[in-house]
Amino acid sequence: MAILHPRRRRRFTIYGSLGSDGDTFGNAVFHDSSTAANATFTNIGGTVSGGDGGNTQFYDNSTAGDAHFYNKGGTFSKANGGDVAFDGTASGSYGHFYNYAAPAAGAYGGVTSFNNNPPEVASGGASAGNGAYFNFGARNSEEGGGGHVEFSARHGSPTAANGIFNNYGSTIAGNATAGHTIFSINQPSSYFPTAGSATFYNHPAAAPGGAAGFTAFSVYTNSDSNGSAGDSCNVPTAGEGTFYNLGAYISGASGGYTTFSGTSSAGNAVLFAYGGTNGGDGGKIAFYDNSSGGTSSISLVDNGELDLSYHAGGVTLANLELRGGIIRVTLGGTPTSLTLTGALALPYPTTFSFQSSGVSAGRPYTVLTAPNLVDFSVDQFNGNSVDGMTPTFAIVGTALQVTFA
């Protein structure tokens, strides 16, 4: 069992491969109950196409202690970044993890991953512990992928636990160039990742046209599988996490965002979408496909957004606070709507952004249902015209309806 001396700050620089065979990269490995203590590790990004970066890996019940890890991006197109991997039931403990963007276009940023490698875990999985994770977007002369954290759950069910995650925006276009955290599975799967009780800060794009930092919950179906997206109840969930999606502070720049796609779930999370300043876009929370709002609570501020326009139907969640905000829905043949099982708080008027898939004049569309909707008035809601028709709102029992004429 290896234990680094706790009073000495050891420094390790780990280099990547010189080829693309995947077995020639340098690595530092921790097994059993070993700890990285307070050492510093720099994992250098790959330097050739398809080449791997330097790697630090934790297996079994090993921990990162309070060590610092610097994962550099690849320096050649299609080169992988340096990485730290937690497998088995290993923990990020109180470590600090800095995942940098790739300098080269087409290269991948530095990464920290959880349960992406064998062995299989009978129950539970790797944990982010109480670690601090910094995912940087491409800035200055960087042109490649952003730094990121992956909870891929290929061989266990990892958790973000009590970690703190900062996903920073980039100055160039392309979502992958921003810092990001991903919770995903390929179905069918016996495992699923959770955000635990972690805290996430999704920062805005650093320039007009740049990409904002984000957190994504995704479900994919293996191309060689006959299964469908609904075959498993084991889906990525936001758990009890807290998500701050920050608005942009530059005109033309996009705000940080959190997305749920496939059959992923917002769990019992608390999510905020804050408004932008100086003409910048607000933060965003989006539900796509058949994703679930669970028992989550959402708060929109100023021009912060809740986007339901690409969902397969209605979304249900617990509570909604509207201090301004924009709710995007689709009306027509495939309408989307929002249902609350808890309370609606409406300190300030909110705006609906309607997209049309064939709106019928005179037909009422329910866009929001809340048990306490009777406490509010229709003049607290407004929305855009559709196909030249003006919206009129009405509160009917617990339902907010809109009719176009």
LINPE-V922979 format. One record per residue. N is the residue number from 0. RES is the residue in one small letter. D_FIRST is the distance of its C-alpha to the first C-alpha in whole Angstrom. Layout:
n = <N;N>
res = <RES;RES>
d_first = <D_FIRST;D_FIRST>
This chain:
n = <0;1;2;3;4;5;6;7;8;9;10;11;12;13;14;15;16;17;18;19;20;21;22;23;24;25;26;27;28;29;30;31;32;33;34;35;36;37;38;39;40;41;42;43;44;45;46;47;48;49;50;51;52;53;54;55;56;57;58;59;60;61;62;63;64;65;66;67;68;69;70;71;72;73;74;75;76;77;78;79;80;81;82;83;84;85;86;87;88;89;90;91;92;93;94;95;96;97;98;99;100;101;102;103;104;105;106;107;108;109;110;111;112;113;114;115;116;117;118;119;120;121;122;123;124;125;126;127;128;129;130;131;132;133;134;135;136;137;138;139;140;141;142;143;144;145;146;147;148;149;150;151;152;153;154;155;156;157;158;159;160;161;162;163;164;165;166;167;168;169;170;171;172;173;174;175;176;177;178;179;180;181;182;183;184;185;186;187;188;189;190;191;192;193;194;195;196;197;198;199;200;201;202;203;204;205;206;207;208;209;210;211;212;213;214;215;216;217;218;219;220;221;222;223;224;225;226;227;228;229;230;231;232;233;234;235;236;237;238;239;240;241;242;243;244;245;246;247;248;249;250;251;252;253;254;255;256;257;258;259;260;261;262;263;264;265;266;267;268;269;270;271;272;273;274;275;276;277;278;279;280;281;282;283;284;285;286;287;288;289;290;291;292;293;294;295;296;297;298;299;300;301;302;303;304;305;306;307;308;309;310;311;312;313;314;315;316;317;318;319;320;321;322;323;324;325;326;327;328;329;330;331;332;333;334;335;336;337;338;339;340;341;342;343;344;345;346;347;348;349;350;351;352;353;354;355;356;357;358;359;360;361;362;363;364;365;366;367;368;369;370;371;372;373;374;375;376;377;378;379;380;381;382;383;384;385;386;387;388;389;390;391;392;393;394;395;396;397;398;399;400;401;402;403;404>
res = <m;a;i;l;h;p;r;r;r;r;r;f;t;i;y;g;s;l;g;s;d;g;d;t;f;g;n;a;v;f;h;d;s;s;t;a;a;n;a;t;f;t;n;i;g;g;t;v;s;g;g;d;g;g;n;t;q;f;y;d;n;s;t;a;g;d;a;h;f;y;n;k;g;g;t;f;s;k;a;n;g;g;d;v;a;f;d;g;t;a;s;g;s;y;g;h;f;y;n;y;a;a;p;a;a;g;a;y;g;g;v;t;s;f;n;n;n;p;p;e;v;a;s;g;g;a;s;a;g;n;g;a;y;f;n;f;g;a;r;n;s;e;e;g;g;g;g;h;v;e;f;s;a;r;h;g;s;p;t;a;a;n;g;i;f;n;n;y;g;s;t;i;a;g;n;a;t;a;g;h;t;i;f;s;i;n;q;p;s;s;y;f;p;t;a;g;s;a;t;f;y;n;h;p;a;a;a;p;g;g;a;a;g;f;t;a;f;s;v;y;t;n;s;d;s;n;g;s;a;g;d;s;c;n;v;p;t;a;g;e;g;t;f;y;n;l;g;a;y;i;s;g;a;s;g;g;y;t;t;f;s;g;t;s;s;a;g;n;a;v;l;f;a;y;g;g;t;n;g;g;d;g;g;k;i;a;f;y;d;n;s;s;g;g;t;s;s;i;s;l;v;d;n;g;e;l;d;l;s;y;h;a;g;g;v;t;l;a;n;l;e;l;r;g;g;i;i;r;v;t;l;g;g;t;p;t;s;l;t;l;t;g;a;l;a;l;p;y;p;t;t;f;s;f;q;s;s;g;v;s;a;g;r;p;y;t;v;l;t;a;p;n;l;v;d;f;s;v;d;q;f;n;g;n;s;v;d;g;m;t;p;t;f;a;i;v;g;t;a;l;q;v;t;f;a>
d_first = <0;4;7;10;13;15;18;18;19;17;19;18;21;21;24;25;27;30;31;31;30;27;24;24;23;20;17;14;11;8;7;6;7;6;9;11;13;17;16;19;19;22;22;26;28;29;32;34;36;33;30;27;25;22;19;16;14;12;12;11;11;10;12;14;15;18;17;20;21;24;25;28;31;32;34;36;38;36;33;30;28;25;22;19;18;17;17;16;16;14;16;18;18;20;19;23;23;26;28;31;34;34;37;38;41;39;36;33;31;28;26;23;23;22;21;23;21;20;19;21;21;23;23;23;21;19;20;22;21;23;23;26;26;29;31;34;37;38;40;43;42;39;41;38;36;34;31;30;27;27;27;28;26;26;23;23;25;24;25;26;25;27;26;29;30;33;34;37;40;41;44;45;46;43;41;38;39;38;34;34;31;32;31;32;32;34;36;36;33;31;29;30;29;30;30;29;31;30;32;34;36;38;40;43;44;44;48;51;50;46;43;42;38;38;36;36;36;37;37;38;39;38;41;40;40;44;42;44;42;43;41;38;38;34;35;34;35;35;34;35;34;36;38;40;42;43;47;48;49;51;54;53;50;48;46;42;42;40;41;41;42;42;41;39;39;39;38;39;38;40;42;44;46;47;50;51;53;55;56;52;51;49;46;46;45;45;46;46;47;46;44;44;44;43;43;43;45;46;48;50;51;54;53;50;50;49;50;51;53;51;50;51;53;53;50;49;47;48;49;50;51;54;54;56;54;55;54;55;56;58;61;63;63;59;59;56;56;54;53;52;51;51;53;54;55;57;58;59;61;59;59;59;59;60;60;63;62;66;67;70;73;73;70;68;64;62;59;58;58;57;58;59;61;64;63;64;66;67;67;64;63;64;63;65;68;67;69;72;72;71;69;70;68;68;67;67;66;62;62;63;65;66;69;71;74>
